[in-house]
Every structure is written in structure tokens, then in C-alpha cells.
Amino acid sequence: MFKKIPMSAVLLAGGKSSRMGTDKSLLSFGERTILETLFEVLCSIFEQVLIVVNDKSKYVHLNIAQNFFYEDFIKNQGPLGGLAAGFTHAEYSSCFVTTCDIPLLNETFILNLVNAWKDSEADALCVENGIFLEPFPGIYKRENRFIVRTLLDSGNFAVKNLLGVISADRLALQEEFKDLMVNM
């Protein structure tokens, strides 16, 4: 039996879905929603899984216990606001963080990232997709919560601002995983 990794997984699902016009996390993906699918993958790997949303009441109909859901402390601050809530509730010093718009994320990819993190001394480990550093999925030190809060308090809501002030190792995206990084 696979021993779960002592790390918190933070699944950010609180987006407005303004470009798509509907909540991406609730779209069907096979016989379940994207959120249920990703939640199951994360639960099979990590000791703790948290789902950060804007409004927990939108998800009561899902096959996920409500105690896994955490609301943003302050609404409309984007993924950085979700990180603040996730880091606050995380029990472990390292947090795997992803968004709900990467439905093909799988165990092999996640374990590759976790194995690379073991050798890292940086504040974060993110995937390098060509020349771009993708903030999600990534692994972050929980202690980044203080920097996140400072950025939010100063009106800097973009995750790229966080990556600009912390040390972030880069993991080159292997060819076999390029399709996984296609988001919605």
C-alpha cells in the first residue's frame, strides 16, 4: 500500500470563471465533476487535502465532505487570496497547490514534482513550461503565507508578484506531461 505524503494539498477552486461563464470545477469530467476527480487524485497522495472556494454552499451537492472546504478570507483576491486561506489551514510546512482547471493532473506528474521538491531549498518549486514559470501546480512552503498576506494588503493580487519576491526552483516540463498542463 502506498504511504501518503506528509504534505498539505491545496486545491484552488474559488475562481469567478469570468472567461468561461460557468464554474469550471463543477463541469462534468466522466461521471464526476472536475473538482471531484482532482480531489480523489489528491486524497490518494497527500495526508491533508483542502479545497479553497469563494462560497462553500455551491458545493454541498458534491460527493465531497464539507469539512474539506475552506472559504477565502477576503473575497475577490484571486489565486493569491486562495493561497492565503490554504496556507492558513495547512497542517504541513510544504503545500502542493493546484487549480481546478487542470483536469488531467495525475499521480505520476504529482509524484515527479514531490520528488524534485525533496532536493529543493527554495520557497517554491514550479513547473517551467517553455520559457514560462507556471505557478500551479507547484509546491510552496507554508511560511510564504506572511509574504502572501503582505502582497494582498498592498493590493498586489497576482501570483507572479509572489514568485518575484520568493526563491522558486524550476522543474522543466517533460514532454510526456505537456498535455497535462493544458488548462481550461
CORUR-V663636 format. One record per pair of residues at least 6 apart in sequence whose C-alpha atoms are under 7 Angstrom apart, sorted by sequence separation. I is the first residue (numbers start at 1). J is the second residue. D is the distance in whole Angstrom. If there is no record, write none. Layout:
# CORUR-V663636
i=(I;I)
j=(J;J)
d=(D;D)
This chain:
# CORUR-V663636
i=(17;27;28;43;60;127;128;151;17;26;27;42;74;126;127;25;26;117;126;25;26;72;126;25;72;126;126;127;13;73;126;56;72;125;126;125;148;56;124;125;53;55;124;51;52;53;54;123;124;50;51;52;53;54;123;49;50;51;52;53;50;52;54;52;9;52;52;50;9;99;8;13;14;98;7;8;9;10;11;12;13;14;97;98;5;6;7;8;9;10;11;12;13;14;97;98;4;5;6;7;8;9;10;11;12;97;4;5;96;97;126;128;4;96;123;124;125;126;127;128;129;95;96;123;124;125;126;127;128;129;94;95;122;123;124;125;126;127;128;94;95;122;127;94;95;122;93;94;93;87;87;84;15;84;35;38;41;84;34;41;12;80;109;34;12;25;105;10;25;104;24;80;80;78;80;102;77;79;102;102;8;101;102;8;101;8;7;10;6;8;9;10;11;12;13;7;8;9;10;11;12;13;7;8;9;10;11;12;11)
j=(23;33;34;49;66;133;134;157;24;33;34;49;81;133;134;33;34;125;134;34;35;81;135;35;82;136;137;138;25;85;138;69;85;138;139;139;162;71;139;140;69;71;140;68;69;70;71;140;141;68;69;70;71;72;141;68;69;70;71;72;70;72;75;82;42;85;86;86;46;136;46;51;52;136;46;47;48;49;50;51;52;53;136;137;45;46;47;48;49;50;51;52;53;54;137;138;45;46;47;48;49;50;51;52;53;138;46;47;138;139;168;170;47;139;166;167;168;169;170;171;172;139;140;167;168;169;170;171;172;173;139;140;167;168;169;170;171;172;173;140;141;168;173;141;142;169;141;142;142;142;145;145;78;148;100;103;106;149;100;107;79;148;177;103;82;100;180;86;101;180;101;157;158;157;159;181;157;159;182;183;90;183;184;91;184;92;92;95;92;94;95;96;97;98;99;94;95;96;97;98;99;100;95;96;97;98;99;100;100)
d=(6;5;6;6;7;6;6;7;7;5;6;7;7;6;5;7;6;6;6;5;6;6;6;5;6;7;7;7;6;6;5;6;6;6;7;5;7;6;5;7;7;6;4;6;6;6;5;6;6;5;5;5;5;5;5;7;6;6;6;6;7;7;7;6;7;7;6;7;6;7;6;7;6;5;6;6;6;6;6;6;6;4;6;4;6;6;6;5;5;5;5;5;5;5;6;7;5;5;5;7;6;6;6;6;7;5;5;6;6;6;7;6;6;4;6;6;5;6;6;6;7;5;7;5;5;5;5;5;5;6;7;5;5;6;6;6;6;6;6;6;6;5;6;5;6;6;6;6;5;5;6;6;7;6;6;7;7;7;7;7;7;7;7;6;6;6;6;6;7;5;6;6;6;6;6;6;6;7;6;5;6;5;7;6;5;6;5;7;7;6;5;6;6;6;6;6;5;5;5;5;5;5;6;6;6;6;6;6;7)
